Amino acid sequence: MPYSRHFRRSTMVATTLLVTAFPAGPVLADSAKQEIDALNAQWVAAFKAKNFATIESLMAPDSLLLVPGNPPIQGAEAVVET
């Protein structure tokens, strides 16, 4: 049984709204990825320079460092002291 004209039109409108309502999704994802990459680069540079103040500033206060074969280290300050 073919769909009614009203149903086809409603489906087309709904699809169009979905496609046009979220065009920024990939753009926002790219922006977030760029921000994460920049923060990772800062962290690596600080680590190589042994700049522990910068490393601590990039970490959340409740950070958790997991090193294989060792107990977890919790807290940005504790991570930097290690």
VOPAGU-2260 file (C-alpha; in pm, 1 decimal, decimal comma):
REM VOPAGU-2260
SITE   aa  ch    i         X         Y         Z
SITE  MET   A    0       0,0       0,0       0,0
SITE  PRO   A    1     158,0     331,0    -102,8
SITE  TYR   A    2     217,4     598,0     155,9
SITE  SER   A    3     -13,3     896,0     157,2
SITE  ARG   A    4     104,4    1223,7      12,1
SITE  HIS   A    5      86,6    1381,5     357,9
SITE  PHE   A    6     311,0    1109,9     507,7
SITE  ARG   A    7     571,2    1146,8     231,8
SITE  ARG   A    8     573,2    1523,7     271,5
SITE  SER   A    9     603,0    1500,6     651,9
SITE  THR   A   10     891,0    1256,6     617,8
SITE  MET   A   11    1068,1    1485,1     372,1
SITE  VAL   A   12    1024,4    1786,8     599,6
SITE  ALA   A   13    1147,8    1594,2     904,5
SITE  THR   A   14    1453,2    1466,6     716,1
SITE  THR   A   15    1533,6    1813,9     587,1
SITE  LEU   A   16    1506,3    1957,7     937,0
SITE  LEU   A   17    1738,2    1692,8    1079,2
SITE  VAL   A   18    1998,3    1746,5     808,9
SITE  THR   A   19    1992,9    2124,3     836,0
SITE  ALA   A   20    1961,4    2141,3    1215,1
SITE  PHE   A   21    2293,2    1969,1    1284,1
SITE  PRO   A   22    2538,6    2078,8    1014,7
SITE  ALA   A   23    2795,9    2193,9    1270,6
SITE  GLY   A   24    2842,8    1847,2    1423,7
SITE  PRO   A   25    3162,8    1759,3    1235,5
SITE  VAL   A   26    3289,4    2116,3    1265,4
SITE  LEU   A   27    3247,2    2108,3    1642,6
SITE  ALA   A   28    3413,9    1768,2    1656,5
SITE  ASP   A   29    3709,1    1902,5    1456,3
SITE  SER   A   30    3730,4    2203,3    1687,2
SITE  ALA   A   31    3731,1    1979,5    1995,3
SITE  LYS   A   32    3997,4    1755,9    1840,1
SITE  GLN   A   33    4215,4    2058,5    1765,1
SITE  GLU   A   34    4178,7    2178,9    2123,7
SITE  ILE   A   35    4266,4    1835,0    2262,0
SITE  ASP   A   36    4566,5    1807,5    2028,9
SITE  ALA   A   37    4689,4    2152,3    2139,6
SITE  LEU   A   38    4659,2    2059,3    2508,2
SITE  ASN   A   39    4838,5    1729,4    2446,9
SITE  ALA   A   40    5119,3    1916,1    2270,4
SITE  GLN   A   41    5146,6    2155,3    2567,6
SITE  TRP   A   42    5165,8    1860,4    2805,4
SITE  VAL   A   43    5435,9    1685,0    2601,5
SITE  ALA   A   44    5641,1    2005,8    2575,1
SITE  ALA   A   45    5609,8    2065,6    2950,2
SITE  PHE   A   46    5709,0    1704,8    3022,7
SITE  LYS   A   47    6016,5    1726,1    2799,2
SITE  ALA   A   48    6115,5    2055,5    2964,3
SITE  LYS   A   49    6048,0    1908,7    3311,2
SITE  ASN   A   50    5812,7    2201,0    3372,4
SITE  PHE   A   51    5608,4    2041,4    3648,6
SITE  ALA   A   52    5406,6    2354,4    3726,7
SITE  THR   A   53    5267,2    2352,7    3372,3
SITE  ILE   A   54    5199,5    1980,1    3388,0
SITE  GLU   A   55    5007,0    2026,8    3711,6
SITE  SER   A   56    4808,3    2317,1    3564,2
SITE  LEU   A   57    4699,1    2098,2    3272,4
SITE  MET   A   58    4571,3    1821,8    3500,0
SITE  ALA   A   59    4240,5    1798,5    3682,7
SITE  PRO   A   60    4272,3    1806,3    4062,6
SITE  ASP   A   61    4138,6    1450,3    4080,2
SITE  SER   A   62    4363,2    1313,6    3803,6
SITE  LEU   A   63    4460,0     950,4    3819,2
SITE  LEU   A   64    4789,6     819,7    3683,7
SITE  LEU   A   65    4805,7     449,6    3608,9
SITE  VAL   A   66    5155,7     311,7    3568,2
SITE  PRO   A   67    5179,3     -61,3    3492,5
SITE  GLY   A   68    5302,7    -259,4    3791,8
SITE  ASN   A   69    5247,7      29,6    4036,6
SITE  PRO   A   70    4955,7     143,5    4247,8
SITE  PRO   A   71    4742,4     427,0    4106,7
SITE  ILE   A   72    4857,9     780,7    4183,4
SITE  GLN   A   73    4565,6    1014,4    4250,3
SITE  GLY   A   74    4561,0    1390,7    4232,9
SITE  ALA   A   75    4751,3    1637,5    4014,6
SITE  GLU   A   76    4987,3    1730,2    4297,1
SITE  ALA   A   77    5069,3    1365,5    4371,6
SITE  VAL   A   78    5126,4    1294,7    4003,2
SITE  VAL   A   79    5372,3    1585,1    3974,1
SITE  GLU   A   80    5555,2    1478,0    4291,6
SITE  THR   A   81    5608,6    1133,9    4141,4
